[in-house]
Amino acid sequence: MDATLVSAPRQRMTKEEKARAKAGEAASDIWPDDLSKAAQKDTDARWTVKYSKAKTTKEGEEDTGLVDISVPHFGYKNHVSIDRKWRFIRGGDWHECGSLRRA
């Protein structure tokens, strides 16, 4: 199983609009008077935290090891798994699979 973070443009919304988007309302329901604005808004993307490693060395010192750092990320988390027995790639929410060829 592997996860990939896919970036999305950050949305500029009011607190009320954010609450409605988190509740699962469609963009056309949140902005019924301005359909061009609703077409541009991405109400499915979410904030998540991406963890990474950083070195903690200072000039003139030896390497003291790695430290976990967290980076905020706005977008989607795409999960993919490979079934080795049946040679299928399985995606997160869909059940359409592609067969793998042996190399």
Biopython code that builds the backbone (N, CA, C, O; Angstrom):
import numpy as np
from Bio.PDB.StructureBuilder import StructureBuilder

atoms = [
    (1, "MET", "N", (0.850, -1.170, 0.000)),
    (1, "MET", "CA", (0.000, 0.000, 0.000)),
    (1, "MET", "C", (0.893, 1.229, 0.000)),
    (1, "MET", "O", (1.870, 1.293, 0.747)),
    (2, "ASP", "N", (0.564, 2.193, -0.826)),
    (2, "ASP", "CA", (1.353, 3.408, -0.927)),
    (2, "ASP", "C", (0.402, 4.591, -1.022)),
    (2, "ASP", "O", (-0.688, 4.466, -1.580)),
    (3, "ALA", "N", (0.798, 5.723, -0.489)),
    (3, "ALA", "CA", (-0.025, 6.932, -0.556)),
    (3, "ALA", "C", (0.774, 8.043, -1.212)),
    (3, "ALA", "O", (1.959, 8.223, -0.929)),
    (4, "THR", "N", (0.121, 8.778, -2.083)),
    (4, "THR", "CA", (0.727, 9.910, -2.752)),
    (4, "THR", "C", (-0.114, 11.144, -2.463)),
    (4, "THR", "O", (-1.343, 11.092, -2.523)),
    (5, "LEU", "N", (0.548, 12.256, -2.150)),
    (5, "LEU", "CA", (-0.169, 13.499, -1.912)),
    (5, "LEU", "C", (-0.244, 14.285, -3.215)),
    (5, "LEU", "O", (0.777, 14.529, -3.857)),
    (6, "VAL", "N", (-1.448, 14.677, -3.602)),
    (6, "VAL", "CA", (-1.686, 15.449, -4.812)),
    (6, "VAL", "C", (-2.109, 16.850, -4.390)),
    (6, "VAL", "O", (-3.112, 17.008, -3.693)),
    (7, "SER", "N", (-1.360, 17.864, -4.803)),
    (7, "SER", "CA", (-1.640, 19.233, -4.396)),
    (7, "SER", "C", (-2.863, 19.784, -5.108)),
    (7, "SER", "O", (-3.183, 19.393, -6.231)),
    (8, "ALA", "N", (-3.541, 20.706, -4.426)),
    (8, "ALA", "CA", (-4.681, 21.430, -4.989)),
    (8, "ALA", "C", (-4.520, 22.897, -4.614)),
    (8, "ALA", "O", (-3.919, 23.205, -3.585)),
    (9, "PRO", "N", (-5.045, 23.811, -5.432)),
    (9, "PRO", "CA", (-4.964, 25.230, -5.077)),
    (9, "PRO", "C", (-5.717, 25.514, -3.778)),
    (9, "PRO", "O", (-6.798, 24.969, -3.552)),
    (10, "ARG", "N", (-5.157, 26.350, -2.942)),
    (10, "ARG", "CA", (-5.802, 26.701, -1.674)),
    (10, "ARG", "C", (-7.028, 27.555, -1.952)),
    (10, "ARG", "O", (-7.002, 28.445, -2.801)),
    (11, "GLN", "N", (-8.088, 27.275, -1.233)),
    (11, "GLN", "CA", (-9.355, 27.953, -1.442)),
    (11, "GLN", "C", (-9.497, 29.119, -0.475)),
    (11, "GLN", "O", (-9.102, 29.022, 0.687)),
    (12, "ARG", "N", (-10.059, 30.215, -0.956)),
    (12, "ARG", "CA", (-10.350, 31.381, -0.126)),
    (12, "ARG", "C", (-11.853, 31.383, 0.138)),
    (12, "ARG", "O", (-12.642, 31.782, -0.719)),
    (13, "MET", "N", (-12.242, 30.934, 1.332)),
    (13, "MET", "CA", (-13.656, 30.839, 1.676)),
    (13, "MET", "C", (-13.884, 31.412, 3.074)),
    (13, "MET", "O", (-12.960, 31.475, 3.885)),
    (14, "THR", "N", (-15.118, 31.828, 3.349)),
    (14, "THR", "CA", (-15.480, 32.298, 4.688)),
    (14, "THR", "C", (-15.669, 31.083, 5.602)),
    (14, "THR", "O", (-15.694, 29.946, 5.130)),
    (15, "LYS", "N", (-15.800, 31.322, 6.894)),
    (15, "LYS", "CA", (-15.987, 30.228, 7.844)),
    (15, "LYS", "C", (-17.270, 29.456, 7.550)),
    (15, "LYS", "O", (-17.296, 28.229, 7.649)),
    (16, "GLU", "N", (-18.324, 30.170, 7.192)),
    (16, "GLU", "CA", (-19.596, 29.510, 6.875)),
    (16, "GLU", "C", (-19.458, 28.625, 5.632)),
    (16, "GLU", "O", (-19.965, 27.503, 5.603)),
    (17, "GLU", "N", (-18.773, 29.135, 4.611)),
    (17, "GLU", "CA", (-18.576, 28.356, 3.378)),
    (17, "GLU", "C", (-17.720, 27.121, 3.648)),
    (17, "GLU", "O", (-17.989, 26.048, 3.109)),
    (18, "LYS", "N", (-16.686, 27.270, 4.485)),
    (18, "LYS", "CA", (-15.842, 26.123, 4.840)),
    (18, "LYS", "C", (-16.639, 25.055, 5.572)),
    (18, "LYS", "O", (-16.483, 23.864, 5.304)),
    (19, "ALA", "N", (-17.493, 25.480, 6.497)),
    (19, "ALA", "CA", (-18.302, 24.525, 7.261)),
    (19, "ALA", "C", (-19.255, 23.765, 6.336)),
    (19, "ALA", "O", (-19.446, 22.559, 6.493)),
    (20, "ARG", "N", (-19.848, 24.467, 5.381)),
    (20, "ARG", "CA", (-20.758, 23.813, 4.442)),
    (20, "ARG", "C", (-20.006, 22.848, 3.524)),
    (20, "ARG", "O", (-20.522, 21.782, 3.190)),
    (21, "ALA", "N", (-18.791, 23.216, 3.117)),
    (21, "ALA", "CA", (-17.987, 22.328, 2.267)),
    (21, "ALA", "C", (-17.578, 21.070, 3.026)),
    (21, "ALA", "O", (-17.597, 19.974, 2.466)),
    (22, "LYS", "N", (-17.204, 21.222, 4.308)),
    (22, "LYS", "CA", (-16.836, 20.068, 5.135)),
    (22, "LYS", "C", (-18.021, 19.155, 5.396)),
    (22, "LYS", "O", (-17.855, 17.949, 5.580)),
    (23, "ALA", "N", (-19.219, 19.730, 5.412)),
    (23, "ALA", "CA", (-20.431, 18.939, 5.625)),
    (23, "ALA", "C", (-20.797, 18.110, 4.395)),
    (23, "ALA", "O", (-21.662, 17.237, 4.463)),
    (24, "GLY", "N", (-20.132, 18.390, 3.267)),
    (24, "GLY", "CA", (-20.357, 17.585, 2.067)),
    (24, "GLY", "C", (-21.277, 18.211, 1.041)),
    (24, "GLY", "O", (-21.678, 17.546, 0.086)),
    (25, "GLU", "N", (-21.621, 19.483, 1.219)),
    (25, "GLU", "CA", (-22.488, 20.147, 0.245)),
    (25, "GLU", "C", (-21.740, 20.385, -1.060)),
    (25, "GLU", "O", (-20.523, 20.571, -1.059)),
    (26, "ALA", "N", (-22.459, 20.377, -2.160)),
    (26, "ALA", "CA", (-21.874, 20.636, -3.470)),
    (26, "ALA", "C", (-21.606, 22.135, -3.619)),
    (26, "ALA", "O", (-22.249, 22.958, -2.967)),
    (27, "ALA", "N", (-20.653, 22.477, -4.482)),
    (27, "ALA", "CA", (-20.307, 23.878, -4.697)),
    (27, "ALA", "C", (-21.490, 24.663, -5.262)),
    (27, "ALA", "O", (-21.663, 25.837, -4.937)),
    (28, "SER", "N", (-22.304, 24.027, -6.103)),
    (28, "SER", "CA", (-23.465, 24.721, -6.669)),
    (28, "SER", "C", (-24.520, 25.028, -5.604)),
    (28, "SER", "O", (-25.316, 25.950, -5.780)),
    (29, "ASP", "N", (-24.538, 24.271, -4.506)),
    (29, "ASP", "CA", (-25.456, 24.554, -3.398)),
    (29, "ASP", "C", (-24.931, 25.672, -2.492)),
    (29, "ASP", "O", (-25.714, 26.428, -1.917)),
    (30, "ILE", "N", (-23.606, 25.773, -2.365)),
    (30, "ILE", "CA", (-23.004, 26.794, -1.512)),
    (30, "ILE", "C", (-23.082, 28.168, -2.190)),
    (30, "ILE", "O", (-23.356, 29.169, -1.528)),
    (31, "TRP", "N", (-22.843, 28.217, -3.503)),
    (31, "TRP", "CA", (-22.885, 29.462, -4.266)),
    (31, "TRP", "C", (-23.930, 29.353, -5.389)),
    (31, "TRP", "O", (-23.555, 29.263, -6.558)),
    (32, "PRO", "N", (-25.239, 29.358, -5.060)),
    (32, "PRO", "CA", (-26.260, 29.188, -6.101)),
    (32, "PRO", "C", (-26.398, 30.410, -7.016)),
    (32, "PRO", "O", (-26.831, 30.269, -8.160)),
    (33, "ASP", "N", (-26.040, 31.602, -6.535)),
    (33, "ASP", "CA", (-26.183, 32.816, -7.343)),
    (33, "ASP", "C", (-24.992, 33.058, -8.263)),
    (33, "ASP", "O", (-25.107, 33.788, -9.247)),
    (34, "ASP", "N", (-23.854, 32.455, -7.951)),
    (34, "ASP", "CA", (-22.628, 32.697, -8.719)),
    (34, "ASP", "C", (-22.068, 31.358, -9.198)),
    (34, "ASP", "O", (-21.162, 30.801, -8.579)),
    (35, "LEU", "N", (-22.613, 30.846, -10.306)),
    (35, "LEU", "CA", (-22.210, 29.523, -10.801)),
    (35, "LEU", "C", (-20.783, 29.514, -11.341)),
    (35, "LEU", "O", (-20.132, 28.469, -11.329)),
    (36, "SER", "N", (-20.282, 30.656, -11.813)),
    (36, "SER", "CA", (-18.896, 30.691, -12.290)),
    (36, "SER", "C", (-17.921, 30.534, -11.112)),
    (36, "SER", "O", (-16.864, 29.919, -11.254)),
    (37, "LYS", "N", (-18.283, 31.091, -9.962)),
    (37, "LYS", "CA", (-17.457, 30.931, -8.760)),
    (37, "LYS", "C", (-17.527, 29.483, -8.267)),
    (37, "LYS", "O", (-16.517, 28.908, -7.862)),
    (38, "ALA", "N", (-18.720, 28.906, -8.306)),
    (38, "ALA", "CA", (-18.898, 27.522, -7.860)),
    (38, "ALA", "C", (-18.105, 26.559, -8.743)),
    (38, "ALA", "O", (-17.616, 25.538, -8.259)),
    (39, "ALA", "N", (-17.975, 26.870, -10.024)),
    (39, "ALA", "CA", (-17.219, 26.004, -10.934)),
    (39, "ALA", "C", (-15.723, 26.020, -10.624)),
    (39, "ALA", "O", (-15.019, 25.056, -10.925)),
    (40, "GLN", "N", (-15.231, 27.107, -10.024)),
    (40, "GLN", "CA", (-13.808, 27.239, -9.730)),
    (40, "GLN", "C", (-13.414, 26.702, -8.357)),
    (40, "GLN", "O", (-12.231, 26.470, -8.110)),
    (41, "LYS", "N", (-14.371, 26.501, -7.467)),
    (41, "LYS", "CA", (-14.064, 26.070, -6.102)),
    (41, "LYS", "C", (-13.942, 24.554, -6.007)),
    (41, "LYS", "O", (-14.746, 23.816, -6.577)),
    (42, "ASP", "N", (-12.938, 24.108, -5.289)),
    (42, "ASP", "CA", (-12.710, 22.685, -5.045)),
    (42, "ASP", "C", (-13.132, 22.400, -3.601)),
    (42, "ASP", "O", (-12.412, 22.743, -2.663)),
    (43, "THR", "N", (-14.284, 21.779, -3.426)),
    (43, "THR", "CA", (-14.803, 21.541, -2.074)),
    (43, "THR", "C", (-14.415, 20.166, -1.535)),
    (43, "THR", "O", (-14.788, 19.830, -0.411)),
    (44, "ASP", "N", (-13.681, 19.365, -2.298)),
    (44, "ASP", "CA", (-13.308, 18.017, -1.857)),
    (44, "ASP", "C", (-11.901, 17.934, -1.267)),
    (44, "ASP", "O", (-11.608, 16.999, -0.522)),
    (45, "ALA", "N", (-11.030, 18.884, -1.580)),
    (45, "ALA", "CA", (-9.653, 18.849, -1.083)),
    (45, "ALA", "C", (-9.638, 19.149, 0.413)),
    (45, "ALA", "O", (-10.489, 19.887, 0.911)),
    (46, "ARG", "N", (-8.665, 18.573, 1.132)),
    (46, "ARG", "CA", (-8.555, 18.748, 2.587)),
    (46, "ARG", "C", (-7.110, 19.014, 2.990)),
    (46, "ARG", "O", (-6.178, 18.728, 2.238)),
    (47, "TRP", "N", (-6.942, 19.564, 4.185)),
    (47, "TRP", "CA", (-5.607, 19.760, 4.760)),
    (47, "TRP", "C", (-5.148, 18.461, 5.399)),
    (47, "TRP", "O", (-5.938, 17.754, 6.026)),
    (48, "THR", "N", (-3.873, 18.152, 5.238)),
    (48, "THR", "CA", (-3.256, 17.004, 5.891)),
    (48, "THR", "C", (-1.828, 17.382, 6.245)),
    (48, "THR", "O", (-1.356, 18.448, 5.851)),
    (49, "VAL", "N", (-1.147, 16.541, 6.967)),
    (49, "VAL", "CA", (0.228, 16.799, 7.366)),
    (49, "VAL", "C", (1.128, 15.759, 6.720)),
    (49, "VAL", "O", (0.884, 14.556, 6.819)),
    (50, "LYS", "N", (2.167, 16.240, 6.060)),
    (50, "LYS", "CA", (3.150, 15.371, 5.421)),
    (50, "LYS", "C", (4.379, 15.347, 6.336)),
    (50, "LYS", "O", (4.899, 16.399, 6.707)),
    (51, "TYR", "N", (4.834, 14.159, 6.693)),
    (51, "TYR", "CA", (5.986, 14.031, 7.581)),
    (51, "TYR", "C", (7.240, 13.765, 6.763)),
    (51, "TYR", "O", (7.203, 13.052, 5.761)),
    (52, "SER", "N", (8.350, 14.346, 7.203)),
    (52, "SER", "CA", (9.609, 14.202, 6.502)),
    (52, "SER", "C", (10.735, 14.146, 7.533)),
    (52, "SER", "O", (10.497, 14.296, 8.731)),
    (53, "LYS", "N", (11.939, 13.935, 7.068)),
    (53, "LYS", "CA", (13.116, 13.906, 7.939)),
    (53, "LYS", "C", (14.024, 15.073, 7.586)),
    (53, "LYS", "O", (14.158, 15.427, 6.415)),
    (54, "ALA", "N", (14.646, 15.670, 8.593)),
    (54, "ALA", "CA", (15.579, 16.770, 8.382)),
    (54, "ALA", "C", (16.819, 16.529, 9.218)),
    (54, "ALA", "O", (16.738, 16.028, 10.340)),
    (55, "LYS", "N", (17.956, 16.886, 8.671)),
    (55, "LYS", "CA", (19.208, 16.758, 9.419)),
    (55, "LYS", "C", (19.330, 17.911, 10.402)),
    (55, "LYS", "O", (18.886, 19.026, 10.126)),
    (56, "THR", "N", (19.935, 17.635, 11.548)),
    (56, "THR", "CA", (20.088, 18.656, 12.581)),
    (56, "THR", "C", (21.550, 19.018, 12.790)),
    (56, "THR", "O", (22.007, 19.106, 13.929)),
    (57, "THR", "N", (22.286, 19.229, 11.714)),
    (57, "THR", "CA", (23.700, 19.580, 11.847)),
    (57, "THR", "C", (23.862, 21.091, 11.805)),
    (57, "THR", "O", (23.132, 21.795, 11.107)),
    (58, "LYS", "N", (24.816, 21.563, 12.553)),
    (58, "LYS", "CA", (25.189, 22.974, 12.522)),
    (58, "LYS", "C", (26.584, 23.059, 11.934)),
    (58, "LYS", "O", (27.305, 22.063, 11.865)),
    (59, "GLU", "N", (26.951, 24.234, 11.520)),
    (59, "GLU", "CA", (28.257, 24.421, 10.912)),
    (59, "GLU", "C", (29.364, 24.058, 11.892)),
    (59, "GLU", "O", (29.372, 24.531, 13.029)),
    (60, "GLY", "N", (30.287, 23.227, 11.456)),
    (60, "GLY", "CA", (31.412, 22.836, 12.293)),
    (60, "GLY", "C", (31.131, 21.660, 13.213)),
    (60, "GLY", "O", (32.032, 21.248, 13.943)),
    (61, "GLU", "N", (29.927, 21.100, 13.216)),
    (61, "GLU", "CA", (29.589, 19.966, 14.069)),
    (61, "GLU", "C", (29.384, 18.717, 13.229)),
    (61, "GLU", "O", (29.144, 18.797, 12.024)),
    (62, "GLU", "N", (29.478, 17.574, 13.870)),
    (62, "GLU", "CA", (29.199, 16.325, 13.182)),
    (62, "GLU", "C", (27.695, 16.126, 13.069)),
    (62, "GLU", "O", (26.908, 16.792, 13.742)),
    (63, "ASP", "N", (27.313, 15.189, 12.197)),
    (63, "ASP", "CA", (25.892, 14.899, 11.998)),
    (63, "ASP", "C", (25.304, 14.346, 13.299)),
    (63, "ASP", "O", (25.801, 13.350, 13.826)),
    (64, "THR", "N", (24.258, 14.979, 13.816)),
    (64, "THR", "CA", (23.646, 14.542, 15.067)),
    (64, "THR", "C", (22.420, 13.668, 14.839)),
    (64, "THR", "O", (21.785, 13.242, 15.804)),
    (65, "GLY", "N", (22.072, 13.389, 13.581)),
    (65, "GLY", "CA", (20.948, 12.507, 13.305)),
    (65, "GLY", "C", (19.825, 13.205, 12.559)),
    (65, "GLY", "O", (19.955, 14.351, 12.129)),
    (66, "LEU", "N", (18.722, 12.485, 12.418)),
    (66, "LEU", "CA", (17.565, 13.007, 11.702)),
    (66, "LEU", "C", (16.440, 13.331, 12.671)),
    (66, "LEU", "O", (16.272, 12.663, 13.691)),
    (67, "VAL", "N", (15.675, 14.357, 12.345)),
    (67, "VAL", "CA", (14.558, 14.792, 13.166)),
    (67, "VAL", "C", (13.305, 14.800, 12.295)),
    (67, "VAL", "O", (13.364, 15.215, 11.137)),
    (68, "ASP", "N", (12.166, 14.347, 12.837)),
    (68, "ASP", "CA", (10.901, 14.408, 12.106)),
    (68, "ASP", "C", (10.416, 15.848, 12.039)),
    (68, "ASP", "O", (10.423, 16.569, 13.036)),
    (69, "ILE", "N", (9.993, 16.254, 10.839)),
    (69, "ILE", "CA", (9.350, 17.552, 10.686)),
    (69, "ILE", "C", (8.002, 17.326, 10.007)),
    (69, "ILE", "O", (7.834, 16.366, 9.254)),
    (70, "SER", "N", (7.059, 18.197, 10.271)),
    (70, "SER", "CA", (5.742, 18.077, 9.649)),
    (70, "SER", "C", (5.500, 19.293, 8.766)),
    (70, "SER", "O", (5.787, 20.428, 9.147)),
    (71, "VAL", "N", (4.966, 19.029, 7.578)),
    (71, "VAL", "CA", (4.701, 20.072, 6.601)),
    (71, "VAL", "C", (3.208, 20.030, 6.274)),
    (71, "VAL", "O", (2.717, 18.995, 5.823)),
    (72, "PRO", "N", (2.461, 21.136, 6.491)),
    (72, "PRO", "CA", (1.048, 21.129, 6.133)),
    (72, "PRO", "C", (0.883, 21.064, 4.621)),
    (72, "PRO", "O", (1.651, 21.675, 3.877)),
    (73, "HIS", "N", (-0.119, 20.323, 4.175)),
    (73, "HIS", "CA", (-0.340, 20.091, 2.747)),
    (73, "HIS", "C", (-1.837, 20.159, 2.457)),
    (73, "HIS", "O", (-2.637, 19.561, 3.177)),
    (74, "PHE", "N", (-2.221, 20.890, 1.397)),
    (74, "PHE", "CA", (-3.624, 20.996, 0.998)),
    (74, "PHE", "C", (-3.810, 20.259, -0.315)),
    (74, "PHE", "O", (-3.134, 20.555, -1.300)),
    (75, "GLY", "N", (-4.719, 19.305, -0.331)),
    (75, "GLY", "CA", (-4.982, 18.557, -1.554)),
    (75, "GLY", "C", (-5.646, 17.233, -1.247)),
    (75, "GLY", "O", (-6.526, 17.138, -0.392)),
    (76, "TYR", "N", (-5.204, 16.211, -1.965)),
    (76, "TYR", "CA", (-5.788, 14.879, -1.878)),
    (76, "TYR", "C", (-4.718, 13.863, -1.509)),
    (76, "TYR", "O", (-3.539, 14.041, -1.817)),
    (77, "LYS", "N", (-5.145, 12.797, -0.846)),
    (77, "LYS", "CA", (-4.252, 11.671, -0.557)),
    (77, "LYS", "C", (-4.743, 10.507, -1.399)),
    (77, "LYS", "O", (-5.861, 10.026, -1.213)),
    (78, "ASN", "N", (-3.910, 10.056, -2.323)),
    (78, "ASN", "CA", (-4.265, 9.004, -3.261)),
    (78, "ASN", "C", (-3.609, 7.704, -2.805)),
    (78, "ASN", "O", (-2.383, 7.622, -2.733)),
    (79, "HIS", "N", (-4.416, 6.685, -2.495)),
    (79, "HIS", "CA", (-3.902, 5.397, -2.038)),
    (79, "HIS", "C", (-3.950, 4.377, -3.177)),
    (79, "HIS", "O", (-4.940, 4.289, -3.903)),
    (80, "VAL", "N", (-2.880, 3.616, -3.320)),
    (80, "VAL", "CA", (-2.809, 2.582, -4.343)),
    (80, "VAL", "C", (-2.183, 1.344, -3.715)),
    (80, "VAL", "O", (-1.225, 1.449, -2.950)),
    (81, "SER", "N", (-2.721, 0.178, -4.036)),
    (81, "SER", "CA", (-2.107, -1.064, -3.580)),
    (81, "SER", "C", (-1.996, -2.018, -4.764)),
    (81, "SER", "O", (-2.767, -1.935, -5.720)),
    (82, "ILE", "N", (-1.037, -2.915, -4.686)),
    (82, "ILE", "CA", (-0.813, -3.893, -5.746)),
    (82, "ILE", "C", (-1.076, -5.277, -5.188)),
    (82, "ILE", "O", (-0.492, -5.666, -4.176)),
    (83, "ASP", "N", (-1.946, -6.017, -5.837)),
    (83, "ASP", "CA", (-2.256, -7.392, -5.462)),
    (83, "ASP", "C", (-1.338, -8.294, -6.271)),
    (83, "ASP", "O", (-1.575, -8.498, -7.462)),
    (84, "ARG", "N", (-0.296, -8.838, -5.654)),
    (84, "ARG", "CA", (0.691, -9.639, -6.374)),
    (84, "ARG", "C", (0.146, -10.985, -6.824)),
    (84, "ARG", "O", (0.558, -11.507, -7.860)),
    (85, "LYS", "N", (-0.770, -11.548, -6.061)),
    (85, "LYS", "CA", (-1.309, -12.855, -6.424)),
    (85, "LYS", "C", (-2.115, -12.770, -7.717)),
    (85, "LYS", "O", (-1.949, -13.608, -8.603)),
    (86, "TRP", "N", (-2.991, -11.761, -7.835)),
    (86, "TRP", "CA", (-3.867, -11.634, -9.000)),
    (86, "TRP", "C", (-3.354, -10.616, -10.014)),
    (86, "TRP", "O", (-3.979, -10.420, -11.056)),
    (87, "ARG", "N", (-2.214, -9.958, -9.724)),
    (87, "ARG", "CA", (-1.569, -8.984, -10.594)),
    (87, "ARG", "C", (-2.507, -7.839, -10.979)),
    (87, "ARG", "O", (-2.697, -7.541, -12.158)),
    (88, "PHE", "N", (-3.085, -7.210, -9.963)),
    (88, "PHE", "CA", (-3.964, -6.069, -10.172)),
    (88, "PHE", "C", (-3.437, -4.858, -9.410)),
    (88, "PHE", "O", (-2.829, -5.000, -8.349)),
    (89, "ILE", "N", (-3.672, -3.671, -9.955)),
    (89, "ILE", "CA", (-3.441, -2.424, -9.239)),
    (89, "ILE", "C", (-4.796, -1.982, -8.730)),
    (89, "ILE", "O", (-5.734, -1.799, -9.507)),
    (90, "ARG", "N", (-4.896, -1.813, -7.423)),
    (90, "ARG", "CA", (-6.175, -1.431, -6.825)),
    (90, "ARG", "C", (-6.063, -0.008, -6.297)),
    (90, "ARG", "O", (-5.144, 0.323, -5.548)),
    (91, "GLY", "N", (-7.010, 0.822, -6.699)),
    (91, "GLY", "CA", (-7.029, 2.210, -6.253)),
    (91, "GLY", "C", (-7.867, 2.360, -5.001)),
    (91, "GLY", "O", (-8.521, 1.412, -4.566)),
    (92, "GLY", "N", (-7.848, 3.550, -4.422)),
    (92, "GLY", "CA", (-8.535, 3.819, -3.168)),
    (92, "GLY", "C", (-10.026, 3.564, -3.192)),
    (92, "GLY", "O", (-10.494, 2.641, -2.527)),
    (93, "ASP", "N", (-10.804, 4.366, -3.950)),
    (93, "ASP", "CA", (-12.254, 4.287, -3.878)),
    (93, "ASP", "C", (-12.902, 3.617, -5.083)),
    (93, "ASP", "O", (-14.094, 3.315, -5.044)),
    (94, "TRP", "N", (-12.150, 3.379, -6.147)),
    (94, "TRP", "CA", (-12.762, 2.772, -7.314)),
    (94, "TRP", "C", (-12.366, 1.314, -7.415)),
    (94, "TRP", "O", (-11.359, 0.898, -6.842)),
    (95, "HIS", "N", (-13.147, 0.543, -8.134)),
    (95, "HIS", "CA", (-12.891, -0.890, -8.237)),
    (95, "HIS", "C", (-12.455, -1.296, -9.629)),
    (95, "HIS", "O", (-12.354, -2.487, -9.925)),
    (96, "GLU", "N", (-12.196, -0.322, -10.488)),
    (96, "GLU", "CA", (-11.704, -0.619, -11.817)),
    (96, "GLU", "C", (-10.216, -0.911, -11.704)),
    (96, "GLU", "O", (-9.474, -0.083, -11.175)),
    (97, "CYS", "N", (-9.770, -2.032, -12.169)),
    (97, "CYS", "CA", (-8.386, -2.451, -11.981)),
    (97, "CYS", "C", (-7.731, -2.710, -13.324)),
    (97, "CYS", "O", (-8.403, -3.046, -14.299)),
    (98, "GLY", "N", (-6.424, -2.553, -13.370)),
    (98, "GLY", "CA", (-5.670, -2.852, -14.569)),
    (98, "GLY", "C", (-4.750, -4.022, -14.310)),
    (98, "GLY", "O", (-4.162, -4.112, -13.232)),
    (99, "SER", "N", (-4.612, -4.901, -15.245)),
    (99, "SER", "CA", (-3.769, -6.076, -15.058)),
    (99, "SER", "C", (-2.302, -5.711, -15.276)),
    (99, "SER", "O", (-1.989, -4.890, -16.139)),
    (100, "LEU", "N", (-1.417, -6.305, -14.514)),
    (100, "LEU", "CA", (0.014, -6.095, -14.659)),
    (100, "LEU", "C", (0.608, -7.196, -15.510)),
    (100, "LEU", "O", (0.188, -8.350, -15.435)),
    (101, "ARG", "N", (1.585, -6.833, -16.315)),
    (101, "ARG", "CA", (2.320, -7.832, -17.087)),
    (101, "ARG", "C", (3.600, -8.182, -16.358)),
    (101, "ARG", "O", (4.197, -7.335, -15.694)),
    (102, "ARG", "N", (4.014, -9.411, -16.479)),
    (102, "ARG", "CA", (5.292, -9.810, -15.875)),
    (102, "ARG", "C", (6.418, -9.373, -16.776)),
    (102, "ARG", "O", (6.357, -9.546, -17.993)),
    (103, "ALA", "N", (7.446, -8.806, -16.177)),
    (103, "ALA", "CA", (8.585, -8.320, -16.973)),
    (103, "ALA", "C", (9.618, -9.401, -17.122)),
    (103, "ALA", "O", (10.649, -9.185, -17.759)),
]
sb = StructureBuilder()
sb.init_structure("model")
sb.init_model(0)
sb.init_chain("A")
sb.init_seg("    ")
for serial, (resi, resn, name, xyz) in enumerate(atoms, 1):
    if name == "N":
        sb.init_residue(resn, " ", resi, " ")
    sb.init_atom(name, np.array(xyz, "f"), 0.0, 1.0, " ", f" {name:<3s}", serial, name[0])
structure = sb.get_structure()
